[in-house]
């Protein structure tokens, strides 16, 4: 696992506007050029715009070319906050519908 104890952290901030950030991402399927494997994931360039902490530069050992890579575990916080924001919206709409039905 990844160390995640609160006592190991500082400068903690909740991810804001998580739903808007998630809406800027595309969940994709793709074929990896190097070995033909069919995979699923995100585009690093898209993720870098909304959650740069989850993207890093990696150098290919053989070609020495640099490319972006994703720390997928770092996307969990964004997804959790997006779900919470959506739940707040659902609860607000549900309350509004109940209010209208009561009239």
N, CA, C and O atoms as a Tinker XYZ file with bonds, in Angstrom:
   412  protein
     1  N      0.814000   -1.194000    0.000000    73     2
     2  CA     0.000000    0.000000    0.000000    64     1     3
     3  C      0.849000    1.246000    0.000000    63     2     4     5
     4  O      2.076000    1.188000   -0.075000    81     3
     5  N      0.178000    2.365000    0.085000    73     3     6
     6  CA     0.824000    3.667000    0.115000    64     5     7
     7  C      0.637000    4.277000    1.495000    63     6     8     9
     8  O     -0.479000    4.265000    2.016000    81     7
     9  N      1.703000    4.814000    2.112000    73     7    10
    10  CA     1.525000    5.457000    3.416000    64     9    11
    11  C      0.480000    6.567000    3.313000    63    10    12    13
    12  O      0.557000    7.427000    2.436000    81    11
    13  N     -0.498000    6.536000    4.222000    73    11    14
    14  CA    -1.581000    7.513000    4.121000    64    13    15
    15  C     -2.038000    8.035000    5.478000    63    14    16    17
    16  O     -3.078000    8.687000    5.570000    81    15
    17  N     -1.293000    7.763000    6.504000    73    15    18
    18  CA    -1.630000    8.205000    7.846000    64    17    19
    19  C     -1.648000    9.731000    7.907000    63    18    20    21
    20  O     -0.774000   10.388000    7.342000    81    19
    21  N     -2.642000   10.292000    8.592000    73    19    22
    22  CA    -2.783000   11.739000    8.716000    64    21    23
    23  C     -1.525000   12.378000    9.294000    63    22    24    25
    24  O     -1.164000   13.490000    8.910000    81    23
    25  N     -0.855000   11.684000   10.213000    73    23    26
    26  CA     0.328000   12.283000   10.836000    64    25    27
    27  C      1.503000   12.420000    9.866000    63    26    28    29
    28  O      2.498000   13.068000   10.193000    81    27
    29  N      1.403000   11.829000    8.699000    73    27    30
    30  CA     2.456000   11.943000    7.680000    64    29    31
    31  C      2.188000   13.066000    6.689000    63    30    32    33
    32  O      2.986000   13.297000    5.780000    81    31
    33  N      1.056000   13.773000    6.860000    73    31    34
    34  CA     0.620000   14.754000    5.855000    64    33    35
    35  C      0.569000   16.163000    6.414000    63    34    36    37
    36  O      0.381000   16.364000    7.613000    81    35
    37  N      0.740000   17.140000    5.526000    73    35    38
    38  CA     0.564000   18.550000    5.873000    64    37    39
    39  C      0.002000   19.282000    4.660000    63    38    40    41
    40  O     -0.047000   18.728000    3.562000    81    39
    41  N     -0.411000   20.500000    4.856000    73    39    42
    42  CA    -0.994000   21.304000    3.775000    64    41    43
    43  C     -2.148000   20.572000    3.094000    63    42    44    45
    44  O     -2.235000   20.553000    1.866000    81    43
    45  N     -3.024000   19.977000    3.879000    73    43    46
    46  CA    -4.139000   19.180000    3.363000    64    45    47
    47  C     -5.237000   20.099000    2.836000    63    46    48    49
    48  O     -5.662000   21.030000    3.520000    81    47
    49  N     -5.685000   19.829000    1.627000    73    47    50
    50  CA    -6.785000   20.574000    1.014000    64    49    51
    51  C     -7.739000   19.586000    0.364000    63    50    52    53
    52  O     -7.303000   18.638000   -0.289000    81    51
    53  N     -9.034000   19.800000    0.540000    73    51    54
    54  CA   -10.037000   18.984000   -0.140000    64    53    55
    55  C    -10.085000   19.420000   -1.600000    63    54    56    57
    56  O    -10.029000   20.614000   -1.895000    81    55
    57  N    -10.187000   18.471000   -2.503000    73    55    58
    58  CA   -10.247000   18.774000   -3.939000    64    57    59
    59  C    -11.596000   19.425000   -4.227000    63    58    60    61
    60  O    -12.644000   18.829000   -3.977000    81    59
    61  N    -11.567000   20.640000   -4.750000    73    59    62
    62  CA   -12.811000   21.343000   -5.037000    64    61    63
    63  C    -13.195000   21.187000   -6.505000    63    62    64    65
    64  O    -12.361000   20.862000   -7.350000    81    63
    65  N    -14.452000   21.422000   -6.785000    73    63    66
    66  CA   -14.980000   21.308000   -8.153000    64    65    67
    67  C    -14.615000   19.981000   -8.806000    63    66    68    69
    68  O    -14.259000   19.927000   -9.983000    81    67
    69  N    -14.708000   18.919000   -8.026000    73    67    70
    70  CA   -14.278000   17.600000   -8.495000    64    69    71
    71  C    -15.106000   17.116000   -9.683000    63    70    72    73
    72  O    -14.553000   16.542000  -10.622000    81    71
    73  N    -16.411000   17.334000   -9.660000    73    71    74
    74  CA   -17.249000   16.876000  -10.773000    64    73    75
    75  C    -16.833000   17.581000  -12.061000    63    74    76    77
    76  O    -16.728000   16.948000  -13.111000    81    75
    77  N    -16.597000   18.887000  -11.982000    73    75    78
    78  CA   -16.162000   19.631000  -13.173000    64    77    79
    79  C    -14.837000   19.083000  -13.696000    63    78    80    81
    80  O    -14.632000   18.991000  -14.906000    81    79
    81  N    -13.949000   18.724000  -12.792000    73    79    82
    82  CA   -12.656000   18.170000  -13.202000    64    81    83
    83  C    -12.834000   16.804000  -13.861000    63    82    84    85
    84  O    -12.231000   16.527000  -14.898000    81    83
    85  N    -13.660000   15.956000  -13.259000    73    83    86
    86  CA   -13.899000   14.633000  -13.831000    64    85    87
    87  C    -14.531000   14.754000  -15.214000    63    86    88    89
    88  O    -14.227000   13.966000  -16.109000    81    87
    89  N    -15.418000   15.748000  -15.390000    73    87    90
    90  CA   -16.079000   15.930000  -16.687000    64    89    91
    91  C    -15.095000   16.289000  -17.794000    63    90    92    93
    92  O    -15.410000   16.128000  -18.973000    81    91
    93  N    -13.915000   16.771000  -17.435000    73    91    94
    94  CA   -12.902000   17.115000  -18.429000    64    93    95
    95  C    -12.070000   15.907000  -18.863000    63    94    96    97
    96  O    -11.263000   15.999000  -19.788000    81    95
    97  N    -12.273000   14.779000  -18.190000    73    95    98
    98  CA   -11.506000   13.568000  -18.500000    64    97    99
    99  C    -12.298000   12.651000  -19.413000    63    98   100   101
   100  O    -13.527000   12.705000  -19.466000    81    99
   101  N    -11.565000   11.807000  -20.133000    73    99   102
   102  CA   -12.191000   10.796000  -20.976000    64   101   103
   103  C    -11.702000    9.434000  -20.512000    63   102   104   105
   104  O    -10.497000    9.181000  -20.492000    81   103
   105  N    -12.623000    8.557000  -20.140000    73   103   106
   106  CA   -12.257000    7.170000  -19.904000    64   105   107
   107  C    -12.134000    6.507000  -21.266000    63   106   108   109
   108  O    -13.070000    6.544000  -22.065000    81   107
   109  N    -10.989000    5.904000  -21.533000    73   107   110
   110  CA   -10.744000    5.364000  -22.873000    64   109   111
   111  C    -10.306000    3.906000  -22.838000    63   110   112   113
   112  O     -9.824000    3.405000  -21.822000    81   111
   113  N    -10.484000    3.244000  -23.968000    73   111   114
   114  CA    -9.828000    1.971000  -24.223000    64   113   115
   115  C     -8.833000    2.230000  -25.336000    63   114   116   117
   116  O     -9.065000    3.076000  -26.200000    81   115
   117  N     -7.725000    1.504000  -25.317000    73   115   118
   118  CA    -6.679000    1.746000  -26.310000    64   117   119
   119  C     -5.774000    0.523000  -26.443000    63   118   120   121
   120  O     -5.762000   -0.359000  -25.584000    81   119
   121  N     -5.024000    0.494000  -27.532000    73   119   122
   122  CA    -4.033000   -0.545000  -27.758000    64   121   123
   123  C     -2.653000    0.061000  -27.535000    63   122   124   125
   124  O     -2.313000    1.079000  -28.137000    81   123
   125  N     -1.876000   -0.553000  -26.686000    73   123   126
   126  CA    -0.527000   -0.081000  -26.404000    64   125   127
   127  C      0.387000   -0.412000  -27.582000    63   126   128   129
   128  O      0.512000   -1.573000  -27.970000    81   127
   129  N      1.021000    0.608000  -28.146000    73   127   130
   130  CA     1.853000    0.419000  -29.334000    64   129   131
   131  C      2.996000   -0.566000  -29.112000    63   130   132   133
   132  O      3.356000   -1.314000  -30.021000    81   131
   133  N      3.567000   -0.571000  -27.910000    73   131   134
   134  CA     4.770000   -1.367000  -27.670000    64   133   135
   135  C      4.535000   -2.873000  -27.700000    63   134   136   137
   136  O      5.403000   -3.631000  -28.132000    81   135
   137  N      3.356000   -3.307000  -27.237000    73   135   138
   138  CA     3.140000   -4.770000  -27.175000    64   137   139
   139  C      1.769000   -5.230000  -27.655000    63   138   140   141
   140  O      1.465000   -6.422000  -27.617000    81   139
   141  N      0.934000   -4.285000  -28.110000    73   139   142
   142  CA    -0.373000   -4.653000  -28.633000    64   141   143
   143  C     -1.425000   -4.968000  -27.589000    63   142   144   145
   144  O     -2.538000   -5.360000  -27.938000    81   143
   145  N     -1.094000   -4.805000  -26.302000    73   143   146
   146  CA    -2.075000   -5.065000  -25.246000    64   145   147
   147  C     -3.223000   -4.064000  -25.322000    63   146   148   149
   148  O     -3.008000   -2.880000  -25.584000    81   147
   149  N     -4.433000   -4.543000  -25.094000    73   147   150
   150  CA    -5.628000   -3.699000  -25.057000    64   149   151
   151  C     -5.853000   -3.316000  -23.602000    63   150   152   153
   152  O     -5.954000   -4.190000  -22.741000    81   151
   153  N     -5.933000   -2.017000  -23.318000    73   151   154
   154  CA    -6.021000   -1.509000  -21.956000    64   153   155
   155  C     -7.139000   -0.481000  -21.825000    63   154   156   157
   156  O     -7.754000   -0.091000  -22.818000    81   155
   157  N     -7.395000   -0.049000  -20.608000    73   155   158
   158  CA    -8.319000    1.045000  -20.338000    64   157   159
   159  C     -7.600000    2.073000  -19.477000    63   158   160   161
   160  O     -6.640000    1.739000  -18.783000    81   159
   161  N     -8.055000    3.308000  -19.517000    73   159   162
   162  CA    -7.422000    4.310000  -18.674000    64   161   163
   163  C     -7.832000    5.713000  -19.030000    63   162   164   165
   164  O     -8.945000    5.961000  -19.495000    81   163
   165  N     -6.908000    6.633000  -18.802000    73   163   166
   166  CA    -7.099000    8.057000  -19.051000    64   165   167
   167  C     -5.960000    8.550000  -19.927000    63   166   168   169
   168  O     -4.958000    7.856000  -20.097000    81   167
   169  N     -6.109000    9.747000  -20.484000    73   167   170
   170  CA    -5.036000   10.390000  -21.227000    64   169   171
   171  C     -4.284000   11.291000  -20.246000    63   170   172   173
   172  O     -4.879000   12.161000  -19.609000    81   171
   173  N     -2.981000   11.078000  -20.131000    73   171   174
   174  CA    -2.184000   11.819000  -19.153000    64   173   175
   175  C     -2.267000   13.329000  -19.356000    63   174   176   177
   176  O     -2.319000   14.084000  -18.386000    81   175
   177  N     -2.280000   13.771000  -20.612000    73   175   178
   178  CA    -2.348000   15.209000  -20.895000    64   177   179
   179  C     -3.654000   15.819000  -20.376000    63   178   180   181
   180  O     -3.661000   16.960000  -19.913000    81   179
   181  N     -4.759000   15.066000  -20.450000    73   179   182
   182  CA    -6.043000   15.556000  -19.923000    64   181   183
   183  C     -5.999000   15.625000  -18.399000    63   182   184   185
   184  O     -6.415000   16.618000  -17.802000    81   183
   185  N     -5.495000   14.571000  -17.782000    73   183   186
   186  CA    -5.437000   14.517000  -16.323000    64   185   187
   187  C     -4.514000   15.588000  -15.763000    63   186   188   189
   188  O     -4.795000   16.173000  -14.717000    81   187
   189  N     -3.425000   15.841000  -16.451000    73   187   190
   190  CA    -2.460000   16.839000  -15.996000    64   189   191
   191  C     -3.103000   18.216000  -15.838000    63   190   192   193
   192  O     -2.706000   18.990000  -14.966000    81   191
   193  N     -4.096000   18.525000  -16.679000    73   191   194
   194  CA    -4.779000   19.823000  -16.616000    64   193   195
   195  C     -5.614000   19.977000  -15.350000    63   194   196   197
   196  O     -5.752000   21.085000  -14.832000    81   195
   197  N     -6.176000   18.870000  -14.843000    73   195   198
   198  CA    -7.083000   18.974000  -13.696000    64   197   199
   199  C     -6.491000   18.432000  -12.398000    63   198   200   201
   200  O     -6.924000   18.820000  -11.314000    81   199
   201  N     -5.507000   17.541000  -12.496000    73   199   202
   202  CA    -4.912000   16.945000  -11.304000    64   201   203
   203  C     -3.428000   16.649000  -11.578000    63   202   204   205
   204  O     -3.037000   15.488000  -11.698000    81   203
   205  N     -2.613000   17.699000  -11.675000    73   203   206
   206  CA    -1.212000   17.513000  -12.051000    64   205   207
   207  C     -0.422000   16.617000  -11.090000    63   206   208   209
   208  O      0.592000   16.034000  -11.474000    81   207
   209  N     -0.884000   16.510000   -9.855000    73   207   210
   210  CA    -0.187000   15.666000   -8.873000    64   209   211
   211  C     -0.189000   14.194000   -9.261000    63   210   212   213
   212  O      0.630000   13.420000   -8.764000    81   211
   213  N     -1.097000   13.805000  -10.140000    73   211   214
   214  CA    -1.223000   12.393000  -10.520000    64   213   215
   215  C     -0.427000   12.051000  -11.782000    63   214   216   217
   216  O     -0.436000   10.903000  -12.226000    81   215
   217  N      0.253000   13.032000  -12.356000    73   215   218
   218  CA     0.970000   12.823000  -13.616000    64   217   219
   219  C      2.461000   13.089000  -13.405000    63   218   220   221
   220  O      2.842000   14.023000  -12.699000    81   219
   221  N      3.285000   12.266000  -14.017000    73   219   222
   222  CA     4.730000   12.455000  -13.931000    64   221   223
   223  C      5.376000   12.113000  -15.276000    63   222   224   225
   224  O      4.761000   11.476000  -16.131000    81   223
   225  N      6.613000   12.544000  -15.444000    73   223   226
   226  CA     7.361000   12.263000  -16.667000    64   225   227
   227  C      8.247000   11.046000  -16.441000    63   226   228   229
   228  O      8.903000   10.908000  -15.408000    81   227
   229  N      8.245000   10.177000  -17.432000    73   227   230
   230  CA     9.022000    8.940000  -17.361000    64   229   231
   231  C      9.910000    8.868000  -18.602000    63   230   232   233
   232  O      9.519000    9.331000  -19.673000    81   231
   233  N     11.091000    8.294000  -18.461000    73   231   234
   234  CA    12.009000    8.161000  -19.595000    64   233   235
   235  C     12.096000    6.693000  -19.990000    63   234   236   237
   236  O     12.342000    5.832000  -19.146000    81   235
   237  N     11.896000    6.410000  -21.268000    73   235   238
   238  CA    12.021000    5.051000  -21.791000    64   237   239
   239  C     13.478000    4.607000  -21.676000    63   238   240   241
   240  O     14.383000    5.321000  -22.109000    81   239
   241  N     13.705000    3.436000  -21.099000    73   239   242
   242  CA    15.061000    2.942000  -20.872000    64   241   243
   243  C     15.815000    2.731000  -22.184000    63   242   244   245
   244  O     17.001000    3.044000  -22.286000    81   243
   245  N     15.128000    2.210000  -23.164000    73   243   246
   246  CA    15.789000    1.899000  -24.439000    64   245   247
   247  C     15.956000    3.114000  -25.346000    63   246   248   249
   248  O     17.052000    3.382000  -25.839000    81   247
   249  N     14.860000    3.851000  -25.565000    73   247   250
   250  CA    14.899000    4.955000  -26.538000    64   249   251
   251  C     15.305000    6.289000  -25.918000    63   250   252   253
   252  O     15.673000    7.223000  -26.631000    81   251
   253  N     15.239000    6.375000  -24.606000    73   251   254
   254  CA    15.518000    7.620000  -23.864000    64   253   255
   255  C     14.454000    8.690000  -24.106000    63   254   256   257
   256  O     14.599000    9.822000  -23.645000    81   255
   257  N     13.385000    8.339000  -24.827000    73   255   258
   258  CA    12.287000    9.272000  -25.041000    64   257   259
   259  C     11.531000    9.486000  -23.741000    63   258   260   261
   260  O     11.363000    8.557000  -22.951000    81   259
   261  N     11.077000   10.717000  -23.523000    73   259   262
   262  CA    10.260000   11.022000  -22.354000    64   261   263
   263  C      8.788000   10.992000  -22.737000    63   262   264   265
   264  O      8.408000   11.375000  -23.843000    81   263
   265  N      7.966000   10.528000  -21.794000    73   263   266
   266  CA     6.516000   10.536000  -21.992000    64   265   267
   267  C      5.850000   10.696000  -20.633000    63   266   268   269
   268  O      6.465000   10.462000  -19.593000    81   267
   269  N      4.591000   11.097000  -20.658000    73   267   270
   270  CA     3.842000   11.271000  -19.423000    64   269   271
   271  C      3.284000    9.930000  -18.961000    63   270   272   273
   272  O      2.943000    9.071000  -19.774000    81   271
   273  N      3.199000    9.768000  -17.658000    73   271   274
   274  CA     2.622000    8.573000  -17.046000    64   273   275
   275  C      1.692000    9.016000  -15.920000    63   274   276   277
   276  O      1.782000   10.144000  -15.436000    81   275
   277  N      0.806000    8.124000  -15.512000    73   275   278
   278  CA    -0.203000    8.436000  -14.494000    64   277   279
   279  C     -0.010000    7.564000  -13.265000    63   278   280   281
   280  O      0.220000    6.358000  -13.366000    81   279
   281  N     -0.108000    8.191000  -12.115000    73   279   282
   282  CA    -0.203000    7.460000  -10.849000    64   281   283
   283  C     -1.710000    7.307000  -10.578000    63   282   284   285
   284  O     -2.335000    8.164000   -9.955000    81   283
   285  N     -2.265000    6.202000  -11.060000    73   283   286
   286  CA    -3.717000    6.026000  -10.995000    64   285   287
   287  C     -4.260000    6.065000   -9.575000    63   286   288   289
   288  O     -5.386000    6.514000   -9.365000    81   287
   289  N     -3.498000    5.611000   -8.609000    73   287   290
   290  CA    -3.938000    5.676000   -7.215000    64   289   291
   291  C     -4.207000    7.091000   -6.750000    63   290   292   293
   292  O     -5.031000    7.314000   -5.864000    81   291
   293  N     -3.511000    8.051000   -7.347000    73   291   294
   294  CA    -3.704000    9.453000   -6.975000    64   293   295
   295  C     -4.998000   10.040000   -7.524000    63   294   296   297
   296  O     -5.346000   11.173000   -7.191000    81   295
   297  N     -5.709000    9.298000   -8.350000    73   295   298
   298  CA    -6.986000    9.789000   -8.868000    64   297   299
   299  C     -8.148000    9.450000   -7.931000    63   298   300   301
   300  O     -9.253000    9.962000   -8.110000    81   299
   301  N     -7.913000    8.608000   -6.952000    73   299   302
   302  CA    -8.989000    8.161000   -6.057000    64   301   303
   303  C     -9.622000    9.335000   -5.309000    63   302   304   305
   304  O    -10.846000    9.418000   -5.212000    81   303
   305  N     -8.802000   10.238000   -4.784000    73   303   306
   306  CA    -9.336000   11.387000   -4.047000    64   305   307
   307  C    -10.260000   12.231000   -4.901000    63   306   308   309
   308  O    -11.310000   12.677000   -4.438000    81   307
   309  N     -9.868000   12.451000   -6.154000    73   307   310
   310  CA   -10.709000   13.208000   -7.080000    64   309   311
   311  C    -12.046000   12.509000   -7.282000    63   310   312   313
   312  O    -13.096000   13.151000   -7.246000    81   311
   313  N    -12.014000   11.204000   -7.493000    73   311   314
   314  CA   -13.248000   10.455000   -7.744000    64   313   315
   315  C    -14.153000   10.424000   -6.515000    63   314   316   317
   316  O    -15.374000   10.515000   -6.638000    81   315
   317  N    -13.558000   10.297000   -5.337000    73   315   318
   318  CA   -14.354000   10.320000   -4.098000    64   317   319
   319  C    -15.057000   11.658000   -3.940000    63   318   320   321
   320  O    -16.250000   11.705000   -3.641000    81   319
   321  N    -14.326000   12.742000   -4.140000    73   319   322
   322  CA   -14.937000   14.070000   -3.992000    64   321   323
   323  C    -16.002000   14.311000   -5.054000    63   322   324   325
   324  O    -17.010000   14.960000   -4.772000    81   323
   325  N    -15.802000   13.803000   -6.273000    73   323   326
   326  CA   -16.812000   13.957000   -7.324000    64   325   327
   327  C    -18.096000   13.233000   -6.940000    63   326   328   329
   328  O    -19.190000   13.762000   -7.133000    81   327
   329  N    -17.967000   12.031000   -6.399000    73   327   330
   330  CA   -19.149000   11.277000   -5.965000    64   329   331
   331  C    -19.871000   12.033000   -4.847000    63   330   332   333
   332  O    -21.100000   12.105000   -4.845000    81   331
   333  N    -19.127000   12.590000   -3.908000    73   331   334
   334  CA   -19.748000   13.338000   -2.812000    64   333   335
   335  C    -20.492000   14.566000   -3.340000    63   334   336   337
   336  O    -21.597000   14.866000   -2.889000    81   335
   337  N    -19.884000   15.276000   -4.298000    73   335   338
   338  CA   -20.559000   16.435000   -4.888000    64   337   339
   339  C    -21.842000   16.021000   -5.595000    63   338   340   341
   340  O    -22.869000   16.688000   -5.471000    81   339
   341  N    -21.779000   14.916000   -6.337000    73   339   342
   342  CA   -22.985000   14.437000   -7.022000    64   341   343
   343  C    -24.046000   14.032000   -6.014000    63   342   344   345
   344  O    -25.228000   14.299000   -6.228000    81   343
   345  N    -23.651000   13.395000   -4.919000    73   343   346
   346  CA   -24.619000   12.985000   -3.908000    64   345   347
   347  C    -25.315000   14.200000   -3.304000    63   346   348   349
   348  O    -26.517000   14.159000   -3.043000    81   347
   349  N    -24.571000   15.273000   -3.082000    73   347   350
   350  CA   -25.184000   16.509000   -2.574000    64   349   351
   351  C    -26.225000   17.032000   -3.558000    63   350   352   353
   352  O    -27.298000   17.480000   -3.155000    81   351
   353  N    -25.899000   16.971000   -4.863000    73   351   354
   354  CA   -26.841000   17.420000   -5.891000    64   353   355
   355  C    -28.086000   16.526000   -5.906000    63   354   356   357
   356  O    -29.205000   17.027000   -6.014000    81   355
   357  N    -27.899000   15.230000   -5.800000    73   355   358
   358  CA   -29.022000   14.285000   -5.787000    64   357   359
   359  C    -29.925000   14.556000   -4.594000    63   358   360   361
   360  O    -31.148000   14.597000   -4.728000    81   359
   361  N    -29.319000   14.741000   -3.428000    73   359   362
   362  CA   -30.110000   14.989000   -2.218000    64   361   363
   363  C    -30.872000   16.305000   -2.309000    63   362   364   365
   364  O    -32.015000   16.390000   -1.861000    81   363
   365  N    -30.252000   17.328000   -2.883000    73   363   366
   366  CA   -30.935000   18.621000   -3.045000    64   365   367
   367  C    -32.113000   18.485000   -3.996000    63   366   368   369
   368  O    -33.190000   19.016000   -3.725000    81   367
   369  N    -31.924000   17.782000   -5.104000    73   367   370
   370  CA   -33.021000   17.577000   -6.064000    64   369   371
   371  C    -34.134000   16.717000   -5.468000    63   370   372   373
   372  O    -35.314000   16.980000   -5.698000    81   371
   373  N    -33.762000   15.699000   -4.711000    73   371   374
   374  CA   -34.755000   14.840000   -4.070000    64   373   375
   375  C    -35.596000   15.640000   -3.083000    63   374   376   377
   376  O    -36.815000   15.482000   -3.023000    81   375
   377  N    -34.935000   16.504000   -2.306000    73   375   378
   378  CA   -35.657000   17.343000   -1.352000    64   377   379
   379  C    -36.607000   18.288000   -2.083000    63   378   380   381
   380  O    -37.725000   18.521000   -1.625000    81   379
   381  N    -36.168000   18.830000   -3.214000    73   379   382
   382  CA   -37.005000   19.739000   -3.997000    64   381   383
   383  C    -38.233000   19.018000   -4.542000    63   382   384   385
   384  O    -39.341000   19.555000   -4.507000    81   383
   385  N    -38.035000   17.798000   -5.045000    73   383   386
   386  CA   -39.157000   17.015000   -5.565000    64   385   387
   387  C    -40.142000   16.705000   -4.454000    63   386   388   389
   388  O    -41.350000   16.822000   -4.662000    81   387
   389  N    -39.668000   16.316000   -3.291000    73   387   390
   390  CA   -40.552000   16.029000   -2.159000    64   389   391
   391  C    -41.328000   17.262000   -1.737000    63   390   392   393
   392  O    -42.504000   17.186000   -1.382000    81   391
   393  N    -40.644000   18.406000   -1.782000    73   391   394
   394  CA   -41.296000   19.673000   -1.445000    64   393   395
   395  C    -42.418000   19.982000   -2.435000    63   394   396   397
   396  O    -43.501000   20.402000   -2.026000    81   395
   397  N    -42.178000   19.781000   -3.711000    73   395   398
   398  CA   -43.180000   20.029000   -4.737000    64   397   399
   399  C    -44.341000   19.047000   -4.622000    63   398   400   401
   400  O    -45.496000   19.428000   -4.810000    81   399
   401  N    -44.043000   17.797000   -4.317000    73   399   402
   402  CA   -45.081000   16.783000   -4.163000    64   401   403
   403  C    -45.973000   17.071000   -2.971000    63   402   404   405
   404  O    -47.155000   16.726000   -2.987000    81   403
   405  N    -45.431000   17.696000   -1.941000    73   403   406
   406  CA   -46.186000   18.002000   -0.736000    64   405   407
   407  C    -47.159000   19.168000   -0.960000    63   406   408   409
   408  O    -48.094000   19.351000   -0.180000    81   407
   409  N    -46.950000   19.933000   -1.989000    73   407   410
   410  CA   -47.825000   21.077000   -2.257000    64   409   411
   411  C    -49.071000   20.678000   -2.961000    63   410   412
   412  O    -49.911000   21.528000   -3.258000    81   411
